[in-house]
Amino acid sequence: MSERISRIFSASRNSVKEVWCKLRRTKEIGSVSDMLDTQLHRCLSTLDITLLGIGHMVGSGVYVLTAPIAKKTAGPAIVIAYLISGLASLLAALCYSEFSVRFPRAGSAYSYSYLALGEFWAFTVGWNMVMENLIGIAAVSRAFSSYIDSLVDGSIKKYIGTHVASALGLSSLSDNIDVLAFFIVIVFVFFLTCGVRVTSYLNNLFSLVNIGVILIIISVGAYFSDTANWRLPDGSYGKGGFMPYGWSGVFAASASCFYAYIGFDSIATSGEEAKDPQHSIPLATFISMGFATLAYVGVSAVLTLMIPFYEIDESGLPDALGSNGAVWAKYLVVSGACCGMVTVLIGTMYALTRIVYAMADDGLLFAWMGVVNEKTQIPLLAMYFFTSIGAILALLIDITTLIEMMSIGTLLAYLVVSTSVIIVRYEPSEPMHQSLSTDFDNQQELNELSAESPTRENGDQLISASVYDNRKESDYSDDSSLSFSRRVKRYFCKLRYRNTSDTFLTTTIALMVLFIFILCWFGPMLIKASKTNSSLNVITGLLAVIIAICFTLIALQEQNTSALRYKVPFVPFVPTMSIVINVALMTNLNVLTWIRLIVWMILGFAIYFGYGIKHSVLNPEAFKMKKDVKNWGSLDDHNYLTGETASIASAY
């Protein structure tokens, strides 16, 4: 009996170990030719990708977001708020750019986390990005329909509420139902079906029109500007002056303005359709981020200069321009907003389809989702399936709920990519050369280490990154004769030259992120409570010290020196700052948003553990099946898609 229990326990332990290994397995970066090989059509230039990013970022935000934030949260200081949030977004964009050079494939943050963190985290991020883009489609479609409806004084919504909703038996939902938004999604799916080249032309056209409208608004607004509106006397509203709500209002506005920059990750999803992704994607990211920042700052500046911020109407720009005699402004702004929303919808649908394709191509989602049409060279089945879900969400769910759900998926992706940059930058690339002698206590110790280190064929000696780990403990036991400073220096040398391929670095990074979460979540409560109990400041300080220690231990490691066309500067400082900002914003989301995320992830994990973990291409059997596919798009006799799935897929 005991032997049987022992066998069961041993089998269970082996099964758990096997699953754990599968969750942690990572992709390896292949040769440049392998990475550039794709079923998709490489036809996008740097200009195409730049306009894709600009269109995705500078869409409805410039017309919808600026007015309420300026009036209720920041006043004229919204200009500073946009600069702060732009800088915060730039930190995440820098991390995305490095990965786009390392791994120029579709999938964006999903693919990047697969390289650095493993399959489980990759699926988690990818599934959240699917949610983010699904909700983005629904939210923008709703905003688009509202703008179109405003041109006809709301008659479309009135007609739908009176006739369509009652005919469908949905009278109780007439306030939420948006049939126009549903059909907007369907129309855009038709355009995207024509292929990436046609989609790119359409996006370029509307992006250029939107850019032109923004430049006209800034120019006309500057003509009507009055600097007295930035120097309002105290008591007129708030504290008066440029910052009527103080710095607290500026930082609160920065958190809201941060979401105006969501969309640059669509640039990274073009990795398999860019002609020269390692050059185009980083350049397009910087150009689009720069233009988006200038556009948001320029529009917010002229808006608050044309009229006092407390008189800004809900419509924002049309009212401000109209009050200065530019009555034609309403139609100009509405046309610009519609063009902006067109480009946002294109960018969102584009990103969604490429992320799903990347996950299906890796075997983590169903194989039919990765089928690429031979003529258009895009994954049509994936696009039709998920945009249909987006259309249903647009039909039934109000825009406020949609935006709250979208935020958490985006922030999680930014967080994981920033963490992944730290991990890949400290992976060992090659042993360290003997020129590191200045880091050791004396030349005698260097000679001892060199004697134990591996030797190249030509006789040049190297110092292994793990040389301190391989020495006997007794070599360091006699420290009593050394001064305190020398003992500290020796200890940190041990840390610096330990083998970063073990769990030390990963554990340290994980602990740092964990304590950042704890500090951001409980820090404000501790600071508030410390006004009555000052001892709580010790807890806050202790959390900050632990984070600082983890950061220091990471910074002491030796970075790899692999040559890339672009690298994030000041690692680990830049990605760590990005982590802090993203975590701070995530912890400020409401509880219902987290509950919705949990429900979505339960559905995703059911798919992963029921299908993806077994069909991942990192499984030898699944990889062999994938190699047997001669032509993924043609679905020939060797394709492992069989039966009904193959017959459906072959139709596309």
C-alpha positions as CSV (number, residue, x, y, z in Angstrom):
1,M,0.0,0.0,0.0
2,S,2.8,2.4,1.0
3,E,4.6,1.5,-2.2
4,R,1.5,2.3,-4.3
5,I,1.1,5.7,-2.5
6,S,4.8,6.4,-3.2
7,R,4.4,5.7,-6.9
8,I,1.3,7.9,-7.1
9,F,3.1,10.7,-5.3
10,S,6.1,10.3,-7.5
11,A,3.9,10.3,-10.7
12,S,2.1,13.4,-9.4
13,R,5.3,15.2,-8.7
14,N,6.7,14.4,-12.1
15,S,3.4,15.7,-13.7
16,V,3.6,18.9,-11.8
17,K,7.2,19.3,-12.7
18,E,6.4,18.7,-16.4
19,V,3.6,21.3,-16.4
20,W,5.9,23.8,-14.5
21,C,8.5,23.3,-17.2
22,K,6.0,23.9,-19.9
23,L,4.8,27.1,-18.3
24,R,8.3,28.4,-18.1
25,R,9.5,27.4,-21.6
26,T,10.7,30.3,-23.7
27,K,11.3,31.0,-27.4
28,E,14.8,31.4,-28.7
29,I,15.7,34.1,-31.2
30,G,16.8,32.5,-34.4
31,S,18.8,33.8,-37.3
32,V,17.9,37.0,-39.0
33,S,16.7,35.2,-42.1
34,D,14.4,33.0,-40.0
35,M,12.9,35.9,-38.2
36,L,12.2,37.8,-41.5
37,D,10.6,34.8,-43.1
38,T,6.8,35.1,-42.8
39,Q,3.5,34.1,-44.5
40,L,2.4,37.7,-44.3
41,H,3.1,40.3,-47.0
42,R,6.1,42.6,-46.2
43,C,4.9,45.8,-47.9
44,L,4.8,48.5,-45.3
45,S,7.3,51.3,-45.4
46,T,8.5,53.5,-42.5
47,L,5.9,56.2,-43.6
48,D,3.1,53.6,-43.5
49,I,4.1,52.4,-40.1
50,T,4.5,55.9,-38.8
51,L,1.0,56.9,-40.0
52,L,-0.4,53.7,-38.5
53,G,1.0,54.8,-35.1
54,I,-0.1,58.4,-35.4
55,G,-3.5,57.4,-36.5
56,H,-3.9,54.9,-33.6
57,M,-2.8,57.5,-31.0
58,V,-4.0,60.8,-32.3
59,G,-7.6,59.8,-32.8
60,S,-10.6,60.5,-30.7
61,G,-8.5,61.5,-27.7
62,V,-7.6,64.9,-29.0
63,Y,-11.3,65.8,-29.6
64,V,-12.9,64.0,-26.7
65,L,-10.4,63.8,-23.8
66,T,-8.9,67.3,-23.7
67,A,-12.0,69.4,-22.9
68,P,-13.3,67.6,-19.7
69,I,-9.8,67.2,-18.2
70,A,-8.9,70.9,-18.8
71,K,-12.2,72.0,-17.2
72,K,-12.5,69.7,-14.3
73,T,-9.0,68.5,-13.4
74,A,-6.0,70.6,-14.5
75,G,-7.1,73.9,-16.1
76,P,-4.4,75.4,-18.4
77,A,-1.9,73.1,-16.7
78,I,-3.2,70.2,-18.9
79,V,-0.3,71.2,-21.1
80,I,2.1,69.9,-18.4
81,A,-0.1,66.9,-17.8
82,Y,0.2,65.8,-21.5
83,L,4.0,66.3,-21.3
84,I,4.3,64.1,-18.2
85,S,2.0,61.4,-19.6
86,G,3.9,61.6,-22.9
87,L,7.2,61.0,-21.1
88,A,5.7,58.1,-19.2
89,S,4.4,56.6,-22.4
90,L,7.8,57.1,-24.0
91,L,9.5,55.0,-21.4
92,A,7.3,52.0,-22.4
93,A,7.8,52.9,-26.1
94,L,11.6,52.7,-25.7
95,C,11.2,49.1,-24.3
96,Y,8.9,48.1,-27.2
97,S,11.4,49.5,-29.7
98,E,14.3,47.4,-28.4
99,F,12.2,44.2,-28.7
100,S,11.1,45.1,-32.2
101,V,14.8,45.1,-33.2
102,R,15.5,41.8,-31.3
103,F,12.4,40.0,-32.6
104,P,10.7,41.6,-35.6
105,R,7.6,39.5,-35.6
106,A,3.9,40.0,-35.2
107,G,2.5,39.7,-31.7
108,S,4.0,42.8,-30.0
109,A,4.1,42.4,-26.2
110,Y,2.9,38.8,-26.5
111,S,6.0,37.8,-28.5
112,Y,8.4,39.8,-26.4
113,S,7.2,38.2,-23.1
114,Y,7.5,34.7,-24.8
115,L,11.2,35.4,-25.3
116,A,11.9,36.7,-21.8
117,L,9.4,35.4,-19.3
118,G,8.0,32.1,-20.8
119,E,4.9,30.7,-22.3
120,F,2.5,31.2,-19.4
121,W,3.2,34.9,-19.1
122,A,3.1,35.3,-22.9
123,F,-0.3,33.8,-23.1
124,T,-1.5,36.0,-20.2
125,V,-0.3,39.1,-21.9
126,G,-1.5,38.0,-25.3
127,W,-5.0,37.2,-24.0
128,N,-5.2,40.6,-22.3
129,M,-4.1,42.3,-25.5
130,V,-6.9,40.5,-27.3
131,M,-9.3,41.9,-24.7
132,E,-7.8,45.4,-24.9
133,N,-8.3,45.5,-28.7
134,L,-11.7,44.0,-28.6
135,I,-12.9,46.6,-26.2
136,G,-11.0,49.3,-28.2
137,I,-13.0,48.4,-31.3
138,A,-16.3,48.6,-29.4
139,A,-15.4,51.9,-27.5
140,V,-14.2,53.7,-30.6
141,S,-17.2,52.5,-32.7
142,R,-19.5,53.9,-30.0
143,A,-17.7,57.3,-30.0
144,F,-17.7,57.3,-33.8
145,S,-21.5,56.7,-33.9
146,S,-22.0,59.5,-31.4
147,Y,-20.1,62.0,-33.6
148,I,-22.1,61.0,-36.7
149,D,-25.3,61.2,-34.7
150,S,-24.4,64.8,-33.5
151,L,-24.3,66.0,-37.1
152,V,-28.1,65.1,-37.4
153,D,-29.0,66.4,-33.9
154,G,-29.3,62.9,-32.4
155,S,-32.1,61.7,-34.8
156,I,-30.3,58.4,-35.4
157,K,-30.3,57.4,-31.8
158,K,-33.9,58.6,-31.4
159,Y,-35.1,56.5,-34.3
160,I,-33.3,53.4,-33.1
161,G,-34.7,53.8,-29.6
162,T,-38.2,54.3,-30.9
163,H,-38.4,51.8,-33.8
164,V,-35.5,49.3,-34.0
165,A,-35.1,48.5,-30.3
166,S,-38.8,47.9,-29.8
167,A,-39.0,45.8,-33.0
168,L,-36.2,43.6,-31.6
169,G,-37.9,43.4,-28.2
170,L,-35.0,45.3,-26.6
171,S,-36.9,48.4,-25.4
172,S,-35.4,48.0,-21.9
173,L,-31.9,48.4,-23.5
174,S,-32.8,51.3,-25.8
175,D,-30.6,53.7,-23.8
176,N,-27.5,51.4,-24.2
177,I,-28.1,49.8,-27.6
178,D,-26.1,51.3,-30.4
179,V,-27.0,49.8,-33.8
180,L,-24.9,52.3,-35.7
181,A,-21.8,51.4,-33.9
182,F,-22.4,47.7,-34.8
183,F,-22.6,48.5,-38.5
184,I,-19.6,50.7,-38.3
185,V,-17.5,47.7,-37.2
186,I,-19.0,45.6,-40.1
187,V,-18.1,48.3,-42.7
188,F,-14.5,48.5,-41.5
189,V,-14.1,44.7,-41.5
190,F,-15.0,44.8,-45.2
191,F,-12.2,47.3,-45.9
192,L,-9.7,45.3,-44.0
193,T,-10.6,42.2,-45.9
194,C,-9.1,43.8,-49.0
195,G,-5.6,43.3,-47.6
196,V,-2.9,45.2,-45.8
197,R,-1.9,47.3,-48.8
198,V,-5.5,48.7,-49.3
199,T,-5.8,49.1,-45.5
200,S,-2.5,51.0,-45.4
201,Y,-3.7,53.4,-48.2
202,L,-6.9,54.0,-46.4
203,N,-5.2,54.6,-43.1
204,N,-2.6,57.0,-44.7
205,L,-5.4,59.0,-46.3
206,F,-7.4,59.5,-43.2
207,S,-4.3,60.0,-41.0
208,L,-3.1,62.9,-43.3
209,V,-6.5,64.5,-43.2
210,N,-6.6,64.2,-39.4
211,I,-3.1,65.7,-39.2
212,G,-4.2,68.6,-41.5
213,V,-7.3,69.3,-39.3
214,I,-5.2,69.3,-36.1
215,L,-2.8,71.8,-37.7
216,I,-5.6,74.0,-38.8
217,I,-7.2,73.9,-35.3
218,I,-3.9,74.8,-33.7
219,S,-3.2,77.7,-36.2
220,V,-6.7,79.2,-35.9
221,G,-6.7,78.7,-32.2
222,A,-3.4,80.5,-31.8
223,Y,-4.8,83.4,-33.8
224,F,-7.7,83.8,-31.2
225,S,-5.5,83.1,-28.2
226,D,-5.4,85.4,-25.2
227,T,-2.6,84.8,-22.7
228,A,-4.8,86.5,-20.0
229,N,-6.6,83.2,-19.8
230,W,-3.5,81.6,-18.3
231,R,-3.2,84.4,-15.8
232,L,-6.6,84.4,-14.2
233,P,-6.8,86.1,-10.8
234,D,-7.2,84.0,-7.6
235,G,-10.8,83.5,-6.7
236,S,-12.2,83.6,-10.2
237,Y,-12.1,79.8,-10.3
238,G,-10.0,77.6,-8.1
239,K,-6.6,79.1,-7.1
240,G,-6.4,81.0,-10.4
241,G,-3.3,81.3,-12.6
242,F,-1.9,78.6,-14.7
243,M,-2.5,75.8,-12.2
244,P,-5.9,76.5,-10.6
245,Y,-6.0,72.9,-9.2
246,G,-2.4,72.8,-8.1
247,W,0.1,70.0,-8.7
248,S,-2.3,67.4,-7.4
249,G,-4.6,68.3,-10.3
250,V,-1.7,68.1,-12.8
251,F,-0.8,64.6,-11.6
252,A,-4.4,63.5,-11.6
253,A,-4.8,64.7,-15.1
254,S,-1.6,63.0,-16.2
255,A,-3.1,59.6,-15.2
256,S,-6.1,60.3,-17.5
257,C,-3.9,61.8,-20.3
258,F,-1.8,58.6,-20.3
259,Y,-4.5,56.8,-22.1
260,A,-4.4,59.3,-24.9
261,Y,-1.1,57.6,-26.0
262,I,-2.4,54.1,-26.0
263,G,-1.9,52.8,-29.5
264,F,1.8,52.9,-30.2
265,D,2.0,49.2,-29.6
266,S,0.1,48.7,-32.9
267,I,3.4,49.7,-34.5
268,A,5.1,46.7,-33.0
269,T,2.4,44.3,-34.4
270,S,3.6,45.3,-37.9
271,G,6.8,43.4,-37.5
272,E,6.0,40.8,-40.1
273,E,4.6,43.2,-42.7
274,A,7.3,45.9,-42.5
275,K,9.9,45.9,-45.3
276,D,12.7,46.7,-42.8
277,P,11.3,46.2,-39.3
278,Q,14.5,46.6,-37.4
279,H,14.9,50.1,-38.8
280,S,11.3,51.2,-39.4
281,I,9.6,50.2,-36.2
282,P,11.9,52.1,-33.7
283,L,12.0,55.1,-36.0
284,A,8.2,55.1,-36.5
285,T,7.7,54.7,-32.8
286,F,9.7,57.8,-32.0
287,I,8.2,59.9,-34.7
288,S,4.6,59.0,-33.9
289,M,5.2,59.5,-30.1
290,G,6.8,62.9,-30.8
291,F,3.9,64.1,-33.1
292,A,1.3,62.8,-30.7
293,T,2.8,64.7,-27.9
294,L,3.0,67.9,-29.9
295,A,-0.6,67.5,-31.1
296,Y,-2.0,67.0,-27.7
297,V,0.1,69.8,-26.1
298,G,-0.8,72.2,-29.0
299,V,-4.5,71.5,-29.0
300,S,-4.8,71.7,-25.2
301,A,-2.8,75.0,-25.2
302,V,-5.0,76.8,-27.8
303,L,-8.2,75.5,-26.2
304,T,-7.3,77.0,-22.8
305,L,-5.9,80.2,-24.4
306,M,-9.0,80.9,-26.4
307,I,-11.5,80.9,-23.5
308,P,-11.1,80.6,-19.7
309,F,-10.9,77.0,-18.8
310,Y,-14.0,77.0,-16.5
311,E,-16.1,78.2,-19.5
312,I,-15.1,75.2,-21.7
313,D,-18.2,73.5,-23.0
314,E,-18.6,69.7,-23.1
315,S,-18.1,69.9,-26.9
316,G,-14.7,71.6,-26.3
317,L,-13.1,72.8,-29.5
318,P,-16.2,73.6,-31.6
319,D,-17.6,75.8,-28.9
320,A,-14.3,77.5,-28.2
321,L,-13.7,78.3,-31.9
322,G,-17.4,79.3,-32.4
323,S,-17.3,81.7,-29.5
324,N,-14.5,83.5,-31.3
325,G,-16.5,83.8,-34.6
326,A,-15.3,80.6,-36.3
327,V,-18.8,79.1,-36.7
328,W,-17.5,76.7,-39.3
329,A,-15.4,75.0,-36.6
330,K,-18.0,72.5,-35.6
331,Y,-18.0,70.8,-39.0
332,L,-14.2,70.9,-39.2
333,V,-13.7,69.4,-35.8
334,V,-16.4,66.7,-36.4
335,S,-14.7,65.8,-39.7
336,G,-11.3,65.6,-38.0
337,A,-12.7,63.5,-35.2
338,C,-14.3,61.1,-37.7
339,C,-11.1,60.8,-39.6
340,G,-9.3,60.2,-36.4
341,M,-11.7,57.5,-35.3
342,V,-11.3,55.8,-38.7
343,T,-7.6,55.5,-38.2
344,V,-8.0,54.3,-34.6
345,L,-10.4,51.6,-35.7
346,I,-8.0,50.5,-38.5
347,G,-5.1,50.4,-36.1
348,T,-7.1,48.5,-33.4
349,M,-8.4,45.9,-35.8
350,Y,-5.0,45.5,-37.4
351,A,-3.3,44.9,-34.0
352,L,-6.0,42.5,-32.8
353,T,-5.7,40.3,-35.9
354,R,-1.9,40.2,-35.8
355,I,-1.8,39.3,-32.1
356,V,-4.3,36.5,-32.6
357,Y,-2.4,35.3,-35.6
358,A,0.9,35.2,-33.6
359,M,-0.7,33.2,-30.8
360,A,-2.4,30.7,-33.1
361,D,0.9,30.4,-35.1
362,D,2.6,29.4,-31.9
363,G,-0.1,26.8,-31.2
364,L,-1.6,28.6,-28.1
365,L,-4.9,29.4,-29.8
366,F,-6.8,27.3,-32.2
367,A,-5.1,26.5,-35.5
368,W,-7.8,27.9,-37.8
369,M,-7.2,31.3,-36.2
370,G,-3.7,31.3,-37.8
371,V,-4.9,30.5,-41.3
372,V,-3.6,33.1,-43.8
373,N,-5.5,33.8,-47.0
374,E,-3.3,33.3,-50.0
375,K,-4.7,36.3,-52.0
376,T,-4.8,39.0,-49.3
377,Q,-2.1,37.4,-47.1
378,I,-4.0,38.2,-43.9
379,P,-5.6,35.9,-41.3
380,L,-9.2,36.4,-42.3
381,L,-10.9,33.8,-40.0
382,A,-9.3,35.4,-36.9
383,M,-10.4,38.9,-38.0
384,Y,-14.0,37.8,-38.7
385,F,-14.4,35.9,-35.5
386,F,-13.0,38.5,-33.1
387,T,-14.3,41.6,-34.8
388,S,-17.8,40.0,-34.6
389,I,-17.3,39.9,-30.8
390,G,-16.2,43.5,-30.9
391,A,-19.3,44.5,-32.9
392,I,-21.6,42.8,-30.3
393,L,-19.8,44.6,-27.5
394,A,-20.3,47.9,-29.4
395,L,-24.0,47.1,-29.8
396,L,-24.7,46.4,-26.1
397,I,-22.2,47.9,-23.7
398,D,-21.8,51.6,-22.8
399,I,-18.5,53.4,-23.5
400,T,-17.5,54.2,-19.9
401,T,-17.4,50.5,-18.9
402,L,-15.5,49.6,-22.0
403,I,-12.7,52.2,-21.4
404,E,-12.2,51.0,-17.9
405,M,-11.8,47.4,-19.0
406,M,-9.4,48.5,-21.8
407,S,-7.0,50.3,-19.5
408,I,-5.9,47.3,-17.4
409,G,-5.0,45.1,-20.4
410,T,-2.8,47.9,-21.9
411,L,-1.0,48.6,-18.6
412,L,-0.3,44.9,-18.0
413,A,1.3,44.7,-21.5
414,Y,3.5,47.7,-20.8
415,L,4.5,46.3,-17.4
416,V,5.5,42.9,-18.8
417,V,7.5,44.4,-21.7
418,S,9.4,46.7,-19.4
419,T,10.2,43.8,-17.1
420,S,11.3,41.7,-20.1
421,V,13.8,44.3,-21.2
422,I,15.6,44.0,-17.9
423,I,15.7,40.2,-18.1
424,V,17.1,40.0,-21.6
425,R,19.6,42.7,-21.1
426,Y,21.2,40.8,-18.2
427,E,21.2,37.4,-19.9
428,P,24.9,36.3,-20.4
429,S,26.1,36.7,-24.0
430,E,29.7,35.8,-23.6
431,P,32.3,35.5,-20.9
432,M,34.0,38.6,-19.6
433,H,37.5,39.5,-20.7
434,Q,40.5,39.8,-18.5
435,S,40.3,43.6,-18.8
436,L,37.9,43.6,-15.9
437,S,40.9,43.4,-13.5
438,T,40.2,46.9,-12.1
439,D,37.0,45.5,-10.4
440,F,39.0,43.2,-8.1
441,D,40.8,43.8,-4.9
442,N,44.3,43.2,-6.3
443,Q,46.2,41.7,-9.1
444,Q,47.1,38.6,-7.1
445,E,43.4,37.8,-6.7
446,L,42.9,38.4,-10.5
447,N,45.7,35.9,-11.3
448,E,44.1,33.3,-9.0
449,L,40.8,33.7,-10.7
450,S,42.3,33.7,-14.2
451,A,44.1,30.4,-13.4
452,E,40.8,28.8,-12.7
453,S,39.0,30.3,-15.6
454,P,38.4,28.5,-19.0
455,T,40.9,29.1,-21.8
456,R,40.3,29.8,-25.5
457,E,42.1,27.8,-28.1
458,N,44.6,30.6,-28.7
459,G,45.5,30.6,-25.0
460,D,43.7,33.8,-24.0
461,Q,42.2,33.4,-20.6
462,L,38.7,34.5,-19.7
463,I,36.9,35.2,-16.5
464,S,33.7,33.3,-16.4
465,A,30.6,35.2,-15.3
466,S,30.1,32.5,-12.6
467,V,33.7,32.4,-11.4
468,Y,32.8,33.5,-7.9
469,D,30.1,30.8,-7.7
470,N,32.6,28.1,-8.6
471,R,35.2,28.9,-6.0
472,K,35.3,27.1,-2.7
473,E,33.6,28.8,0.2
474,S,36.9,28.5,2.1
475,D,38.5,30.9,-0.3
476,Y,36.4,33.7,1.2
477,S,36.1,32.5,4.8
478,D,39.2,34.3,6.0
479,D,38.0,37.9,5.8
480,S,38.9,38.9,9.4
481,S,42.2,40.6,8.3
482,L,40.4,42.8,5.7
483,S,38.9,46.2,6.5
484,F,35.1,46.7,6.5
485,S,35.2,48.6,3.2
486,R,37.2,45.8,1.5
487,R,34.9,43.1,2.8
488,V,31.9,45.1,1.4
489,K,33.7,45.5,-1.9
490,R,34.5,41.8,-2.1
491,Y,30.9,40.9,-1.3
492,F,29.5,43.2,-4.1
493,C,32.1,41.8,-6.5
494,K,30.7,38.3,-5.8
495,L,27.2,39.6,-6.6
496,R,28.3,41.3,-9.8
497,Y,30.1,38.4,-11.3
498,R,27.7,35.6,-10.3
499,N,26.0,33.6,-13.0
500,T,23.0,35.5,-14.1
501,S,21.6,32.5,-15.9
502,D,20.3,31.0,-12.6
503,T,17.2,32.2,-10.7
504,F,19.0,35.0,-8.9
505,L,18.3,37.7,-11.4
506,T,14.7,36.6,-12.2
507,T,13.9,36.3,-8.5
508,T,15.3,39.7,-7.8
509,I,13.3,41.3,-10.6
510,A,10.1,39.5,-9.5
511,L,10.6,40.7,-5.9
512,M,11.2,44.3,-7.1
513,V,8.0,44.2,-9.1
514,L,6.0,42.6,-6.3
515,F,7.1,45.2,-3.7
516,I,6.4,48.0,-6.2
517,F,2.9,46.6,-6.4
518,I,2.6,46.5,-2.6
519,L,3.9,50.0,-2.2
520,C,1.6,51.5,-4.9
521,W,-1.4,49.6,-3.5
522,F,-1.0,50.2,0.2
523,G,1.4,53.2,0.2
524,P,-1.3,55.9,-0.1
525,M,-3.3,54.3,2.7
526,L,-0.2,54.1,4.9
527,I,0.7,57.7,4.2
528,K,-2.8,58.8,5.0
529,A,-2.9,56.7,8.2
530,S,0.5,57.9,9.3
531,K,-0.9,61.3,10.1
532,T,-2.4,59.7,13.2
533,N,0.2,57.0,13.6
534,S,3.7,58.1,12.6
535,S,5.1,54.6,13.1
536,L,3.4,53.5,9.8
537,N,6.0,55.6,8.0
538,V,8.5,52.9,8.9
539,I,6.6,50.4,6.9
540,T,6.5,52.7,3.8
541,G,10.2,53.4,4.2
542,L,11.0,49.7,4.5
543,L,9.1,48.9,1.3
544,A,11.0,51.6,-0.5
545,V,14.3,50.4,0.9
546,I,13.6,46.8,-0.3
547,I,12.8,48.1,-3.8
548,A,16.0,50.1,-3.8
549,I,18.1,47.1,-2.7
550,C,16.5,44.9,-5.5
551,F,17.2,47.6,-8.0
552,T,20.9,47.9,-6.8
553,L,21.4,44.1,-7.0
554,I,20.1,44.2,-10.6
555,A,22.2,47.1,-11.6
556,L,25.3,45.4,-10.2
557,Q,24.9,42.5,-12.7
558,E,27.0,42.6,-15.9
559,Q,24.9,43.4,-19.0
560,N,25.3,41.4,-22.2
561,T,27.1,43.2,-25.0
562,S,25.1,41.9,-28.0
563,A,25.1,44.4,-30.8
564,L,21.7,45.8,-31.8
565,R,20.5,48.6,-34.1
566,Y,18.7,50.1,-31.1
567,K,18.9,49.6,-27.3
568,V,17.0,51.1,-24.4
569,P,19.4,53.6,-22.7
570,F,20.1,53.7,-19.0
571,V,19.0,50.1,-18.2
572,P,17.7,49.2,-15.6
573,F,16.6,52.8,-14.6
574,V,14.4,53.5,-17.7
575,P,12.4,50.2,-17.6
576,T,12.1,50.3,-13.8
577,M,10.6,53.8,-14.0
578,S,8.2,52.4,-16.6
579,I,7.3,49.6,-14.3
580,V,6.6,52.0,-11.4
581,I,4.3,54.2,-13.5
582,N,2.3,51.3,-15.0
583,V,1.9,49.6,-11.6
584,A,0.8,52.9,-10.0
585,L,-1.9,53.4,-12.7
586,M,-3.0,49.8,-12.5
587,T,-3.5,50.0,-8.7
588,N,-5.7,53.0,-9.2
589,L,-8.3,51.2,-11.3
590,N,-11.5,50.3,-9.6
591,V,-12.4,46.8,-8.2
592,L,-14.9,46.0,-10.8
593,T,-12.2,46.4,-13.5
594,W,-10.1,43.8,-11.7
595,I,-13.1,41.4,-11.4
596,R,-13.8,41.7,-15.1
597,L,-10.1,40.9,-15.8
598,I,-10.3,37.8,-13.6
599,V,-13.4,36.5,-15.4
600,W,-11.7,37.1,-18.8
601,M,-8.5,35.4,-17.6
602,I,-10.5,32.3,-16.3
603,L,-11.8,31.9,-19.9
604,G,-8.3,32.3,-21.3
605,F,-6.7,29.8,-18.9
606,A,-9.4,27.3,-19.8
607,I,-8.3,27.6,-23.5
608,Y,-4.6,27.5,-22.6
609,F,-4.7,24.5,-20.3
610,G,-7.3,22.7,-22.4
611,Y,-5.6,23.3,-25.8
612,G,-2.6,25.7,-25.9
613,I,-0.3,23.9,-23.5
614,K,-0.6,20.7,-25.6
615,H,-0.5,22.2,-29.0
616,S,2.3,24.8,-28.4
617,V,5.0,24.6,-31.2
618,L,7.5,24.2,-28.4
619,N,6.2,20.7,-27.9
620,P,8.3,18.4,-30.1
621,E,5.1,16.6,-31.5
622,A,3.3,19.8,-32.3
623,F,6.4,21.3,-33.9
624,K,6.7,18.2,-36.2
625,M,3.1,18.6,-37.2
626,K,3.7,22.2,-38.1
627,K,6.7,21.4,-40.2
628,D,4.6,18.9,-42.2
629,V,2.5,21.8,-43.4
630,K,3.8,22.7,-46.8
631,N,1.8,25.8,-47.3
632,W,-0.1,27.2,-44.3
633,G,-2.4,29.3,-46.6
634,S,-3.2,26.6,-49.2
635,L,-4.2,23.9,-46.7
636,D,-2.8,21.1,-48.8
637,D,-2.9,17.3,-48.1
638,H,-0.2,17.5,-45.4
639,N,-2.0,20.2,-43.3
640,Y,-2.9,19.0,-39.8
641,L,-6.2,21.0,-40.1
642,T,-8.7,18.3,-40.9
643,G,-12.4,17.7,-41.2
644,E,-14.8,20.6,-40.7
645,T,-12.1,23.1,-39.7
646,A,-10.1,22.5,-42.9
647,S,-13.2,22.8,-45.1
648,I,-14.1,26.1,-43.5
649,A,-10.6,27.5,-43.6
650,S,-10.1,26.4,-47.3
651,A,-13.0,28.7,-48.2
652,Y,-10.9,31.7,-47.3
